[in-house]
Amino acid sequence: MGCCSPGYRKTVNEEEERINEKGSDTLPFSLKIILIAAAAASVIVIILI
């Protein structure tokens, strides 16, 4: 069973640490602002049409 081997658990722990080091903020702040502006513009266009 691959899921029960000690090497598998070590690999999972290393992967979890690597993901946690990245942090939860994967999108740059400027990109978030651009996406929010585009969404707002599209909502305004939908309302005006």
Backbone torsions as a table, in degrees:
resi	resn	phi	psi	omega
1	MET	NA	118.9	-178.6
2	GLY	-69.5	-29.5	-175.9
3	CYS	-74.8	-16.6	-175.7
4	CYS	-101.8	-3.7	-177.3
5	SER	-75.6	147.3	179.9
6	PRO	-62.0	-32.8	178.9
7	GLY	-64.6	-36.2	179.1
8	TYR	-64.8	-44.5	-179.3
9	ARG	-63.3	-39.2	178.8
10	LYS	-64.3	-42.4	179.0
11	THR	-62.4	-42.9	179.7
12	VAL	-63.3	-43.0	179.5
13	ASN	-63.6	-41.4	179.0
14	GLU	-64.8	-41.5	178.9
15	GLU	-64.5	-40.4	178.7
16	GLU	-63.2	-42.6	178.1
17	GLU	-63.7	-40.3	-179.9
18	ARG	-63.6	-41.5	179.6
19	ILE	-67.6	-40.9	-179.6
20	ASN	-66.9	-31.3	178.4
21	GLU	-66.7	-32.7	178.9
22	LYS	-63.2	-34.5	-175.6
23	GLY	88.3	170.1	-176.6
24	SER	-85.7	-14.2	-176.5
25	ASP	-90.1	92.5	-176.4
26	THR	-92.2	-22.5	179.1
27	LEU	-97.0	135.0	175.8
28	PRO	-63.2	153.7	-176.2
29	PHE	-60.9	-41.4	-178.6
30	SER	-63.1	-37.1	178.4
31	LEU	-67.2	-36.5	177.2
32	LYS	-62.7	-43.1	179.6
33	ILE	-61.6	-43.6	179.9
34	ILE	-63.2	-43.0	179.7
35	LEU	-64.8	-40.4	178.5
36	ILE	-65.4	-42.0	178.7
37	ALA	-63.5	-41.6	179.3
38	ALA	-65.0	-40.7	178.5
39	ALA	-64.7	-42.7	179.2
40	ALA	-64.0	-42.6	179.4
41	ALA	-62.5	-40.9	-179.9
42	SER	-66.8	-37.1	177.7
43	VAL	-64.8	-42.4	179.4
44	ILE	-63.4	-42.6	179.0
45	VAL	-62.3	-41.4	179.3
46	ILE	-63.7	-40.7	-179.6
47	ILE	-66.7	-39.8	-176.8
48	LEU	-75.2	-21.0	-178.6
49	ILE	-84.2	NA	NA
